[in-house]
Amino acid sequence: MHPTVAWSRRGSLLILAIALGVRLAIVFVTQSYLQVEHTEVVRVATSLARQGTFANAYGPNTGATAHVSPFYPILLSLIFRGLGTGVVGEIAQEILSCLLASLTYAALPALGAACGLDPAVGTMAGMLGALLPVNSWAETKGSFEAPLVGLMLVLFCVLLARCWRSADFSLASALVTGLVSGLALLASPSLAPVVVASLLVGYWLIGRTTARQYFQFAAIVIAASILCLTPWTIRNYLVLGAPVWSRSNFGNELFISNSDMAAANMRDNLDSGWFQTAHPFYSRIERKKLRAMGEVPYNRARTKEATRWIIAHPEHFSRLTAQRIFYFWFPRMVRRPQTILMAMFSVGGLAGLIWMFRAGYPVAWLFLATFTTYPLVYYVVQSFPRYRCPVDWMLIFLTAFGICSVWTAAVSSRESGLASASDRVQIQSRNNYKRVCSPGQMP
């Protein structure tokens, strides 16, 4: 085995152990498992475990649903079937979440190698992410799918960066990348723009020289992704009456986030009581409407209401959108140190991305495509730190790249300065020798 590969694997295992240890310590020290959160994801997983139905996202007897993506609730339901939904099941849920987040940071050395970067970049990024769980609730609680989405995104980036760098656009590579893409979309449809944009950017960067081969690669990736989504789409058509390939709840979230009562931040909407009034998760009135209309028609009606409000209030909508953009990149956390660290990683990630472009790494376009497309849906719905969790690792990775680049430049500059000083000393010594030994100067 090549020494670099061996170190990368040992480094990944070390990062995994540290990250998992830090997150499990948070879980067991805070005893967060004693506070069970019955989120939509947890309720659907519970329904799967007990009745075998993907249903009841808003409470008992609220019926079949596509409110949440299927991948994570299915994983969670396997835990609940074996361990129940009490404290033991909650502990297992949180351990699963910690493991998924830890695997994400453990994959960063592999990402660095796939990008052709110095091994120190991936190792530093993994260690930073392992030791600084700034988005700790999203990474450890397990009541939402964010850690799984982050892991699927980093796997997709590793595979695509490796294909770009090695120009490997074979059938096998396309099928593996397409399978990961499809599973990623079953974890969260917000990754769909990332997949499409990344493939388009790849064609612009690489496909111009091998256009036909890359086009076939991209087509197979998309076809494999669609194939993964097909059973879920068919299920929703048969059960809900509409071929929903992603989630059904966008209309409801758009309405809650864009109205006279709405604030840009979810915490503010909770504090004001607007969220409890408007969301069927809390409101008995809205649950009754949803059951009477059906989930898909209910969300379509709310999409129309939200659209009418946006058209009638363009300035208010623009102000809310600007605030949500700010909160996505600079989220307001529960603790001030978390808020500061999240902001530092945003600034560091941007600086690292700029440095990567200046250094001429093509993979910088993959990161730019992600930052450009992934947050789009979150710019029009209420902000929450959990929504940024799937790209936290990317900001940390680019921050580490920037730190390593600055360090390397500083060392090179110092060595160059020392070399220049040494050259000047040697030249001066030679001149002195010539002057001393010149015949006209001898006594």
C-alpha positions as CSV (number, residue, x, y, z in Angstrom):
1,M,0.0,0.0,0.0
2,H,1.3,3.5,-0.8
3,P,2.4,5.3,2.4
4,T,0.1,8.3,1.6
5,V,-2.9,6.0,1.2
6,A,-2.1,4.2,4.4
7,W,-1.7,7.5,6.3
8,S,-5.0,8.8,4.8
9,R,-6.8,5.7,6.1
10,R,-5.2,5.8,9.5
11,G,-6.0,9.5,9.7
12,S,-9.6,8.9,8.8
13,L,-10.0,6.2,11.5
14,L,-8.4,8.6,14.0
15,I,-10.8,11.4,13.0
16,L,-13.7,9.0,13.2
17,A,-12.8,7.9,16.7
18,I,-12.2,11.5,18.0
19,A,-15.4,12.9,16.3
20,L,-17.5,10.0,17.7
21,G,-16.0,10.3,21.1
22,V,-16.6,14.1,21.3
23,R,-20.2,13.8,20.2
24,L,-21.1,10.8,22.4
25,A,-19.6,12.8,25.3
26,I,-22.0,15.6,24.6
27,V,-24.9,13.2,24.4
28,F,-24.2,11.4,27.7
29,V,-23.0,14.4,29.7
30,T,-26.0,16.5,28.8
31,Q,-28.3,13.5,28.9
32,S,-30.1,14.8,25.9
33,Y,-31.7,11.4,25.3
34,L,-34.1,12.1,28.2
35,Q,-35.8,14.8,26.1
36,V,-37.5,12.9,23.3
37,E,-38.4,15.1,20.3
38,H,-41.4,13.8,18.4
39,T,-40.5,15.5,15.1
40,E,-42.2,14.7,11.8
41,V,-39.3,12.4,11.0
42,V,-39.5,10.6,14.3
43,R,-43.3,10.2,14.1
44,V,-43.0,8.7,10.6
45,A,-40.3,6.3,11.8
46,T,-42.4,5.3,14.7
47,S,-45.4,4.7,12.4
48,L,-43.1,2.5,10.2
49,A,-41.9,0.6,13.2
50,R,-45.3,0.0,14.8
51,Q,-47.8,-0.2,11.9
52,G,-45.5,-0.6,8.8
53,T,-46.9,2.6,7.3
54,F,-45.2,5.8,6.1
55,A,-47.7,8.0,7.9
56,N,-48.7,10.2,10.8
57,A,-46.1,13.0,10.4
58,Y,-48.4,15.5,12.2
59,G,-49.7,13.2,14.9
60,P,-51.8,10.1,15.4
61,N,-54.2,9.2,12.6
62,T,-53.1,12.1,10.3
63,G,-52.7,9.6,7.5
64,A,-50.2,8.7,4.8
65,T,-47.5,11.4,4.1
66,A,-44.6,12.5,2.0
67,H,-43.8,15.4,4.4
68,V,-40.4,13.9,5.0
69,S,-37.9,12.2,2.6
70,P,-37.9,8.4,3.1
71,F,-34.2,7.4,3.6
72,Y,-33.7,8.6,7.2
73,P,-37.1,7.6,8.6
74,I,-36.6,4.1,7.2
75,L,-33.2,3.8,8.9
76,L,-34.6,5.2,12.2
77,S,-37.6,2.8,12.0
78,L,-35.1,-0.2,12.1
79,I,-33.8,1.1,15.4
80,F,-37.3,1.6,16.8
81,R,-38.4,-1.9,15.7
82,G,-35.5,-3.5,17.6
83,L,-35.2,-1.2,20.6
84,G,-38.5,0.6,20.9
85,T,-39.3,4.3,21.0
86,G,-38.4,4.9,24.7
87,V,-35.2,6.1,26.2
88,V,-33.2,3.1,24.8
89,G,-34.4,3.8,21.3
90,E,-33.7,7.5,21.8
91,I,-30.1,6.7,22.8
92,A,-29.6,4.5,19.8
93,Q,-31.1,7.3,17.6
94,E,-28.6,9.8,18.9
95,I,-25.7,7.4,18.6
96,L,-26.7,6.9,14.9
97,S,-26.7,10.6,14.4
98,C,-23.3,11.0,16.0
99,L,-21.9,8.2,13.8
100,L,-23.3,9.8,10.6
101,A,-21.8,13.1,11.5
102,S,-18.4,11.5,12.5
103,L,-18.3,9.6,9.2
104,T,-18.7,12.8,7.3
105,Y,-15.6,14.3,8.9
106,A,-13.7,11.1,8.6
107,A,-14.3,11.2,4.8
108,L,-12.5,14.6,4.4
109,P,-9.0,13.1,4.0
110,A,-10.4,11.0,1.1
111,L,-12.0,14.2,-0.3
112,G,-8.6,16.0,-0.1
113,A,-6.9,13.1,-2.0
114,A,-9.7,13.1,-4.6
115,C,-9.2,16.8,-5.1
116,G,-5.4,16.4,-5.5
117,L,-4.7,18.6,-2.4
118,D,-2.0,18.3,0.2
119,P,-2.9,15.5,2.7
120,A,-2.7,18.1,5.5
121,V,-5.8,19.8,4.2
122,G,-8.1,16.8,4.6
123,T,-6.6,15.8,7.9
124,M,-6.8,19.3,9.3
125,A,-10.4,19.7,8.1
126,G,-11.4,16.4,9.6
127,M,-9.8,17.2,13.0
128,L,-11.4,20.7,13.1
129,G,-14.8,19.2,12.4
130,A,-14.2,16.4,14.9
131,L,-13.1,18.6,17.7
132,L,-15.5,21.5,17.1
133,P,-19.1,20.3,16.8
134,V,-20.5,23.8,16.6
135,N,-23.8,22.7,15.1
136,S,-24.0,20.1,17.9
137,W,-27.8,19.7,18.2
138,A,-28.2,19.0,14.5
139,E,-25.3,16.5,14.6
140,T,-26.2,14.6,17.8
141,K,-29.9,14.7,18.4
142,G,-30.9,12.5,15.5
143,S,-34.5,13.8,15.2
144,F,-33.9,15.1,11.7
145,E,-31.9,13.9,8.7
146,A,-29.2,16.6,8.4
147,P,-26.2,14.4,9.3
148,L,-27.2,11.8,6.8
149,V,-27.6,14.5,4.1
150,G,-24.1,15.8,4.9
151,L,-22.6,12.4,4.6
152,M,-24.3,11.7,1.3
153,L,-23.1,15.0,0.0
154,V,-19.5,14.4,0.9
155,L,-19.6,11.0,-0.7
156,F,-21.0,12.5,-3.9
157,C,-18.2,15.1,-3.9
158,V,-15.5,12.5,-3.3
159,L,-16.8,10.4,-6.2
160,L,-17.2,13.2,-8.7
161,A,-13.9,14.9,-7.8
162,R,-12.2,11.6,-8.3
163,C,-13.8,11.1,-11.7
164,W,-12.9,14.6,-12.8
165,R,-9.3,14.3,-11.7
166,S,-8.7,10.9,-13.2
167,A,-10.9,11.4,-16.2
168,D,-12.6,8.2,-15.3
169,F,-16.1,8.4,-16.9
170,S,-16.6,4.6,-17.2
171,L,-19.9,2.8,-16.8
172,A,-18.9,1.6,-13.3
173,S,-18.0,5.1,-12.1
174,A,-21.2,6.5,-13.5
175,L,-23.4,3.8,-11.8
176,V,-21.7,4.2,-8.4
177,T,-22.0,8.0,-8.6
178,G,-25.6,7.7,-9.8
179,L,-26.5,5.4,-6.9
180,V,-25.0,7.7,-4.3
181,S,-26.8,10.6,-6.0
182,G,-30.1,8.8,-5.9
183,L,-29.7,7.9,-2.2
184,A,-28.7,11.5,-1.5
185,L,-32.0,12.7,-3.1
186,L,-34.0,10.2,-1.1
187,A,-32.3,11.8,2.0
188,S,-33.1,15.3,0.9
189,P,-34.4,16.8,-2.4
190,S,-32.4,20.0,-1.7
191,L,-29.4,18.2,-3.1
192,A,-31.0,17.9,-6.5
193,P,-29.8,21.3,-7.7
194,V,-26.3,20.4,-6.5
195,V,-26.2,17.2,-8.5
196,V,-27.4,18.9,-11.7
197,A,-25.2,21.9,-11.3
198,S,-22.1,19.8,-10.6
199,L,-22.7,17.7,-13.7
200,L,-23.1,20.8,-15.8
201,V,-20.0,22.4,-14.4
202,G,-18.1,19.1,-15.1
203,Y,-19.1,19.3,-18.7
204,W,-17.9,22.9,-19.0
205,L,-14.6,22.0,-17.3
206,I,-13.9,18.5,-18.8
207,G,-16.5,17.6,-21.3
208,R,-15.3,19.9,-23.9
209,T,-12.3,17.7,-24.5
210,T,-14.2,14.4,-24.1
211,A,-17.7,15.6,-24.8
212,R,-19.4,12.3,-25.8
213,Q,-17.8,10.3,-23.0
214,Y,-18.7,12.8,-20.3
215,F,-22.2,13.3,-21.7
216,Q,-22.8,9.5,-21.4
217,F,-21.4,9.6,-17.9
218,A,-23.7,12.4,-16.8
219,A,-26.7,10.7,-18.5
220,I,-26.1,7.5,-16.6
221,V,-25.7,9.3,-13.3
222,I,-29.0,11.1,-13.8
223,A,-30.7,7.9,-15.0
224,A,-29.5,5.9,-12.0
225,S,-30.7,8.7,-9.7
226,I,-34.1,8.7,-11.3
227,L,-34.3,4.9,-11.0
228,C,-33.6,5.3,-7.2
229,L,-36.4,7.8,-6.9
230,T,-38.9,5.8,-9.0
231,P,-40.3,3.5,-6.2
232,W,-40.9,6.5,-3.9
233,T,-42.6,8.4,-6.7
234,I,-44.9,5.5,-7.6
235,R,-45.7,5.0,-3.9
236,N,-46.8,8.6,-3.6
237,Y,-48.9,8.5,-6.8
238,L,-50.7,5.4,-5.5
239,V,-51.1,6.5,-1.9
240,L,-51.3,10.4,-2.2
241,G,-52.7,10.7,-5.7
242,A,-49.7,12.7,-7.0
243,P,-46.3,11.6,-8.4
244,V,-44.3,13.4,-5.7
245,W,-40.6,12.5,-6.2
246,S,-39.3,14.6,-3.3
247,R,-41.4,15.9,-0.4
248,S,-44.9,17.3,-0.3
249,N,-44.5,20.0,2.3
250,F,-42.9,22.9,0.4
251,G,-46.2,24.8,0.0
252,N,-46.8,24.7,3.7
253,E,-43.3,25.9,4.6
254,L,-43.5,28.6,1.9
255,F,-46.8,30.0,3.4
256,I,-45.5,30.0,7.0
257,S,-42.3,31.8,6.0
258,N,-43.9,34.5,3.8
259,S,-46.8,36.3,5.4
260,D,-47.6,39.4,7.4
261,M,-46.9,37.5,10.6
262,A,-43.7,35.7,9.5
263,A,-40.2,36.4,10.6
264,A,-37.0,35.3,8.8
265,N,-35.9,33.0,11.7
266,M,-37.8,30.0,12.9
267,R,-37.0,30.7,16.5
268,D,-38.7,34.1,16.2
269,N,-41.8,32.4,14.6
270,L,-41.9,30.0,17.5
271,D,-41.5,32.8,20.1
272,S,-44.3,34.8,18.4
273,G,-46.7,31.8,18.3
274,W,-47.1,32.2,14.5
275,F,-45.5,28.8,13.8
276,Q,-47.8,27.0,16.3
277,T,-50.8,28.8,14.8
278,A,-50.1,28.0,11.1
279,H,-48.4,24.6,11.1
280,P,-50.4,21.4,11.2
281,F,-47.7,19.9,13.4
282,Y,-49.0,22.1,16.2
283,S,-52.4,23.4,15.1
284,R,-55.5,21.2,15.5
285,I,-57.4,23.4,13.1
286,E,-54.7,23.1,10.4
287,R,-54.5,19.3,11.0
288,K,-58.3,19.1,10.5
289,K,-58.0,21.0,7.2
290,L,-55.1,18.8,6.0
291,R,-57.1,15.6,6.7
292,A,-60.2,17.0,4.9
293,M,-58.3,18.2,1.9
294,G,-55.5,15.7,1.6
295,E,-51.8,16.4,2.1
296,V,-51.0,17.3,-1.6
297,P,-54.1,19.5,-2.2
298,Y,-53.5,21.2,1.2
299,N,-49.9,22.1,0.2
300,R,-51.0,23.2,-3.3
301,A,-53.5,25.6,-1.7
302,R,-50.8,27.0,0.6
303,T,-48.4,27.5,-2.3
304,K,-51.1,29.6,-4.0
305,E,-51.7,31.7,-0.9
306,A,-47.9,32.2,-0.4
307,T,-47.4,33.1,-4.1
308,R,-50.3,35.7,-3.9
309,W,-48.7,37.3,-0.8
310,I,-45.2,37.4,-2.4
311,I,-46.6,39.1,-5.5
312,A,-48.6,41.6,-3.4
313,H,-45.7,42.3,-1.0
314,P,-42.4,42.4,-3.0
315,E,-40.6,44.7,-0.6
316,H,-41.5,42.7,2.4
317,F,-40.6,39.4,0.7
318,S,-37.2,40.9,-0.4
319,R,-36.5,42.0,3.1
320,L,-37.3,38.5,4.5
321,T,-35.2,36.9,1.8
322,A,-32.2,39.1,2.5
323,Q,-32.5,38.2,6.2
324,R,-32.8,34.5,5.5
325,I,-29.7,34.6,3.3
326,F,-27.8,36.3,6.1
327,Y,-29.0,33.8,8.7
328,F,-28.1,30.8,6.5
329,W,-24.4,31.8,6.3
330,F,-24.4,33.5,9.8
331,P,-26.9,31.5,11.8
332,R,-28.0,32.7,15.3
333,M,-27.1,29.8,17.6
334,V,-28.2,29.2,21.2
335,R,-24.7,30.0,22.6
336,R,-22.6,33.0,21.5
337,P,-19.4,31.0,21.0
338,Q,-21.3,28.7,18.5
339,T,-22.5,31.8,16.6
340,I,-19.0,33.2,16.4
341,L,-17.5,29.9,15.2
342,M,-20.2,29.4,12.6
343,A,-19.5,32.9,11.3
344,M,-15.8,32.2,11.3
345,F,-16.2,29.1,9.2
346,S,-18.4,31.0,6.8
347,V,-15.8,33.7,6.3
348,G,-12.9,31.1,6.3
349,G,-14.8,28.9,3.8
350,L,-15.2,31.9,1.4
351,A,-11.6,32.9,1.7
352,G,-10.5,29.3,1.2
353,L,-12.7,29.0,-1.9
354,I,-11.2,32.2,-3.4
355,W,-7.7,31.0,-2.7
356,M,-8.5,27.6,-4.3
357,F,-9.7,29.4,-7.5
358,R,-6.5,31.5,-7.5
359,A,-4.4,28.4,-7.1
360,G,-6.1,26.9,-10.2
361,Y,-7.8,23.9,-8.7
362,P,-10.8,22.8,-11.0
363,V,-12.6,21.2,-8.0
364,A,-13.2,24.7,-6.7
365,W,-16.1,24.9,-9.2
366,L,-17.7,21.8,-7.5
367,F,-17.7,23.7,-4.2
368,L,-19.0,26.9,-5.8
369,A,-21.8,24.9,-7.5
370,T,-22.8,23.5,-4.1
371,F,-22.8,26.9,-2.3
372,T,-24.7,28.5,-5.2
373,T,-27.5,25.9,-5.5
374,Y,-27.9,24.1,-2.2
375,P,-29.2,27.0,-0.1
376,L,-31.7,28.3,-2.8
377,V,-34.7,26.7,-1.2
378,Y,-33.7,27.9,2.2
379,Y,-33.6,31.5,1.1
380,V,-37.4,31.4,0.7
381,V,-38.4,29.6,3.8
382,Q,-37.7,30.4,7.5
383,S,-34.1,30.0,8.6
384,F,-32.8,27.4,11.0
385,P,-29.2,26.3,11.8
386,R,-30.1,22.7,11.0
387,Y,-30.5,23.6,7.4
388,R,-26.8,24.5,7.1
389,C,-25.6,21.4,8.8
390,P,-25.2,19.4,5.5
391,V,-22.6,21.9,4.2
392,D,-20.9,22.7,7.4
393,W,-18.1,20.2,6.6
394,M,-17.5,22.0,3.2
395,L,-17.0,25.3,4.9
396,I,-14.6,23.7,7.4
397,F,-12.8,21.9,4.5
398,L,-12.2,25.2,2.6
399,T,-11.2,26.9,5.8
400,A,-8.5,24.3,6.3
401,F,-7.4,24.7,2.7
402,G,-7.0,28.4,3.3
403,I,-5.0,27.9,6.5
404,C,-2.7,25.3,4.9
405,S,-2.2,27.6,1.8
406,V,-1.3,30.6,3.9
407,W,1.0,28.5,6.0
408,T,2.7,27.0,3.0
409,A,3.1,30.4,1.4
410,A,4.6,31.8,4.6
411,V,7.1,29.0,4.9
412,S,8.0,29.3,1.2
413,S,8.5,33.0,1.6
414,R,10.7,32.5,4.7
415,E,12.7,29.9,3.0
416,S,13.1,32.1,-0.1
417,G,14.1,35.0,2.1
418,L,16.7,32.9,3.8
419,A,18.0,31.6,0.5
420,S,18.3,35.1,-0.8
421,A,20.1,36.2,2.3
422,S,22.5,33.3,1.9
423,D,23.1,34.1,-1.7
424,R,23.9,37.7,-0.8
425,V,26.4,36.6,1.8
426,Q,28.1,34.3,-0.7
427,I,28.3,37.0,-3.3
428,Q,29.7,39.4,-0.7
429,S,32.3,36.8,0.4
430,R,33.4,36.2,-3.2
431,N,33.7,40.0,-3.8
432,N,35.8,40.4,-0.6
433,Y,38.0,37.5,-1.6
434,K,38.6,39.0,-5.0
435,R,39.4,42.4,-3.5
436,V,41.8,41.0,-1.0
437,C,43.5,38.8,-3.5
438,S,43.7,41.4,-6.3
439,P,47.3,42.0,-7.4
440,G,46.9,45.8,-7.0
441,Q,45.9,45.4,-3.4
442,M,48.6,43.1,-2.3
443,P,51.4,44.6,-0.1
